[in-house]
């Protein structure tokens, strides 16, 4: 099983639609979770952190389900500018004084259609 | 704040030559820097992690002698691809964090390497 799994998509949705992505992770000790957005041929940019209590930022809502080991991202009222690849990122704690382990999902591609 | 730059943004080199990529944190001191590689339509793969003044920790399958990492100061890390081959052509991205215990990373804009 992959450490972090995402549906690659693409998700083709009309403007104004609501779309949701899930991401599952395999390490129950994972501590921090993020959603990043990556545009074609660009570096990833942090979209939002994912907290246990869930968090919302405008049209974006992120949630964490530790019991089932998945995180989700909900985008409401999709805009054309939301078209991008959304990367799920899971951080695991350092092992034996080493470094934190950062694992990226393969990303889910979203295409918002006029 | 939290800006990370990379140089060059793209480079074309001949097979067998070496290429150095610089990663700089412009407005903060980066105790830890990460180097990633991303092939087309694939996710970012962590290559190595480095702390300033110490040796980098390489991920499994990444050759230390081929990908030389030097984190000489709190604002600069370099990745040198030695004896580059066409299969090394990829998008190389660095990220930096001001605090080793911080989980938030700031990414550079990436360097697109093409080896002919």
Interface residues (C-beta under 8 A of the other chain):
Chain A: X31 X32 X34 X41 X42 X43 X44 X45 X46 X49 X87 X91 X98 X99 X100 X101 X102 X103 X104 X105 X106 X107
Chain B: X32 X34 X36 X42 X43 X44 X45 X46 X49 X51 X57 X91 X93 X100 X101 X103 X104 X105 X107 X108 X109 X110 X112
